Amino acid sequence: MIDFRSDTVTQPTVAMRKAMASAEVGDDVYGDDPTVNRLEAMAAERFGFDGALFTSSGTQANLLALMSHCERGDEYICGQQAHNYKFEGGGAAVLGSVQPQPLANQADGSILLSDIEAAIKPDDIHFAKTRLLSLENTIGGKVLSAQYLADAQALAFNHRLKIHLDGARIANAAVAQGVAISELTQYFDSVSICLSKGLCAPVGSLLLGDERLINKARRWRKMLGGGMRQAGILAAAAELALNEQVERLAIDHDNAHYLAEQLQGVAEFEVNVAEVQTNMVFTKVSDKLDITAIAKVLKKQGILLSPGSVMRLVTHADISRNDIDTFIKALKALL
């Protein structure tokens, strides 16, 4: 299948499958899994944190961060388009009794610092306590600049807030800017990094933070059913994701740019190539086109899309330049 729906569909590499088959394991809930321990220690050192926690998903890593930074009745500030607000089932509110305060995302994915400052609640019994600022990078395929991250960190510090990064695709952001991931994570008190998207691991995310936060998150992880016992089988693939797959993301970015260029030649699709910064292409579909019907026909040809009036197409390790040509040719034939 040629699958443009998401980079979550990536298959583990041959090296990952071999590493998983031969991984040395133990009981991670007891802290006895050597492969998990090695992964966590490596990630903490590489990204500049006291500790790291291997989790089952990015949703879980974000939820653990929110519940570890905030108490019941507290509030976190985030963007309207933030994954941990819009696409994670309201977990912070449902399971943590933590109130989100979503603010408008700008066209570049950022939140105006003035909006953040205005949303911070005064110390008054009528209001939830504002404890945390949560940002996302990349967001909608857009990269937040290091200067913006530094300014947001300063704002959070000056208002005695903690600052969390949903860094599900932080590796994409770093590669797009030509910097090490640690150059972008340095501005945050906690960071979640997804390993099962563009980095090709089959399962898993990391939560990074100081010793207090990681210890608290480990307790929450157990309560939420996230103690995975012989998790080294998964951690072996996750380790290779960090060591072998980060630089390769540049190919995905180039392919996304190429895909956007090819779509410009299809009259029913409107796309701005200049807005393609990483591995996501957003294209406006003509309202005269039944894109749902088109997607059904393409599926029979082995091409998967997520149809919509504004359609997102995602490039990843299992999408080649030839796959893009095949898709464009099939699309033009149908039209």
N, C-alpha and C positions, 0 to 999 in steps of 0.2 A: 504494500500500500504506500502511496505518496500522501503523507498525512500532514496537512498544514494547520490542523486545529490547535496544536500547542507543542511546546518543547517538552512537555511532560510525557509524551509518547515515545521518547527516545529509548532504544534498546541498549542494554548493557553491552559493553565491548567484550571481545573474546578474552582479553586480559582480565577483565572484571569477573567473567564467568569462571576462569581458572582460579583466580584468587579466592573467590567465594567457595569453590569446591575444596580448597586446601587450607582454608582459614583456621588458625588456632583459636579456639573459643573457650569460654567459661561462662559463669552465671553473672551477667552484667548487673543484676539487682544487688548482688553481693559485692560488686566491684571487682569481680574475678575474671572478666573477659579481657585478655591481653590485647586483642586487636582493637576493641572499642577504646581501651585505655590509651593505646598508642595514637589512635585517630584523634581523640580529644586533646591529648597533650600536644600533638603536632599542630592542631588548629589553633589552640590557645596561644602558643608561641608565635606562630606565623602571623596571626592577625592582631596580636598585641593585647591579649586579655589574660586575666589570672586563670580562668578556667573555661571549659567548654562542656556541653552536654549533647550527646547524640540522641536525636528524637526521631519519631516515626515519620513526621511530615512537617512541612513549613507551617501549616495551620497549628499544629501542636506546639512548635517552637515559639510562634508568636503569642499563643495563648499563655504559655508558661511565663513568657516575659511580662505580659500585661498583669498576670495574677501575682507575679513576684515583685513587681514594682509598686503595685497598687493594693490597697485594702478595700474591703466592702464599702461601697458608698463613695469611693474616689472616682476620679474622672481622668481620661486621657484625651488629648487633642490629636486629631489626625486629619487626613484629607477625605473629601467626599468619595474619591475613587480609591481610597486605601483598601488593599486586600483584606487587612485585618478588621476593617469596618464593614465592607460591602459584600465580601465573598467568603466569609468564614463562619457563617451561620449564627452570628451574634454571640459567639462563645464567651467573650469577655463579660457581657451583660448576663447571659443565662447561667454560666458556671461560676463566674467570679464576682458577680454583682458590681462590676466596674462599668461606669457610664462613659460611652464614647461622646466626644464633642467634635463632630465632623465639620470641616471648613472647606470652602471651595478650592479646588486645585486650579492653578493657572494653566495656560496652554502648554507651558514647558514642564508641567508636572509638579511644580513647586507650590507651596502655600505661602501667601504673602506674610512676611514677618509681622507686619502691622496687624493683620488679622489674627495671628497667633497671640500676640500680646494683648489684643482687645478681648480675646476669649478666655484668658486666664481669670479664674474667679477670685474675688476678694475673700479674705478670711472672715466669713460670715456664716452663721448657722443655717441660713436659708439655702446655701449653695453646696453642691458637691465640692470636695477638695480637688483642685487640679494638681495632679502628681507627675504627669508624664506627657512628653511630646513624642509622637511616633511618626516617622517619615518612611518613605519607601523609595528604593533606588535599585534598579530602574523602576519607573512607573509608567505603564502604557508604552513601554519601549523607550521612554525618554530618560535621559541621564541628567541627574542633578549635579551641578558643578561643585567642586571642592570648596569654593568660596562661599557658596550658599550653605553648605553643610557647616562650615566654620561659623558663619553668622548665626545659624540656627542653634548651634551648640552654645554660643555666647549668650544668646537670648535665654535659653533654658537655664544656664548657670546663674544668670543674673536674677532669675525668678525662682530659683531653688527648685527647678524641675529636673527630673531625670529625662534622658533622651534615648529612644530606642529606634533601631533601624530594621525595618523589614527588608532584608537584603536577599530576598529570594533569588534575584538575578544580579547581585552585586558584582559577580565575576564579569558579567556582560558590561556593566558600567565601567569597571576598571580597564578592561580590554579596549573599550571604545575610547577611553581617555589616555591610554598608553601608560597607565600607572599600576603599581602593585595594589592588590585589594586592601592591604593594611593602610594605604594612604587615604582610603575612604572610610574605613571602619574606625579610624583613630578619633573621630569626633563623637562617638557614641558610648553610652554606658552599657548597652547591650545590643547585640546584632543577631539576627537569624539569617542563616545561609542555606539555601536549598541545594541539595546535591543531585536531585532526581529530575531536574529540568535539563538545561543545556549541557550539564556536566555528565549526563548519561548514567549515573548510578540508578539502580532499580528502585531504591527506597531510601529515604532518610534526609534529615536536615540537622544542622548544628545550631545550638544557642550558645552565644559567647557572652561572658560577663565577668564581674568580680566574684570573689569566693563566696560572699554572702548571697548574691543573687543565684549563683549556680546551685548552691546547697538548697536554697529555698525552692528553686525550680525542680530539682531532683525529687524533692518530697511531693510537689504538685504532680510531677510526671507519674509517680507511683500511684497516687490517688486517682489519676485520670486513666489508669490502665495502660500506661506507656512503658512499664518495665518489661523489656523484651527478651530477658534471659540470654540465650546464646546468640546475641545480636552481632557478634563478630563476623558472622557470615555476611551480614549486610555492611558492616563497617569496612570490611576488606575492599568492597567495591567503592565505598565512599572515599576511602583513602586514595585510590587510583583516580577518582573523579577530581580531587584537588591537585594531584601531582601530574596528571597527564592530559586533562581535558580543558584547562583554563585558556591557554594560548590558542587552542583550536577554535575558540568562539569567534575569532576574527573572520574565519571562513563563513560562519553563519551570517555575520554582519554584511559581508560582501555579497552573499547570495540574496539577502533581503533587499539590498540596494538594487541588485540585478532584477529581482522579481518586480520591484516597484517600477523600474524602467520599462519592463516588458508590459506591465499592465497599463502604462501610459498609452500604449498603442491599441488599446481596446476601448472603443468609444463609450461603452456602457459603464466603465469604471473610472472613477476620478481619484487620483492619488498624487500626493505631493512628495516627490522623491527626496527633497531637501529635509523633510521631517523624519526620514528613516535614519535613526541613529544607532540602532542595535539590530536585533533579529526579528523585529515585528514590523509588518506593513499593514496600515489601516487604509482601506479604500471605500469610498462612497459608491454605492451601487445605484444605478438608475432605477427610479420607481416604476419604469416601464418594463423592467426585467423581473421575471419570477425567479429570483435567485434560489429559492427553496427547491423548485423543480429542477433547476440547473444542477444543484448540489446532489440531488437524488440520482440524476443521470451520470454525473461524474463519479459518484460512489460505485456504480456498477462497472466503471472503467478503472477502478482502483485508486481514485483520487478523493481524499476526504477534506471537506471544508466545514466551517461553522457559519452557515448563511445568516445574513442580516443586512439591514439597510446600510450600516457601516460594518464592513467585514474585516476581521482580523486574520491575517495569515502569518504564521510563525515558521521561520526557518530553524533548522537544527541539524544534528549530526547525521540524521537519516534522510536529509533532503539535499540532493546534489544539484548542480547547475543543469544537468540533463533532465532531472525530475521537473525542474521549473519549466524548461522548454516543452516537455511533454504536457504539462498542465496548460500552458498558454496555447499550445496547438489544439488540445482537446476543447478548451474554452472557446476559441475562435471558431472551431468547426461547429459547435453547438449554436453559436450566435448567428 
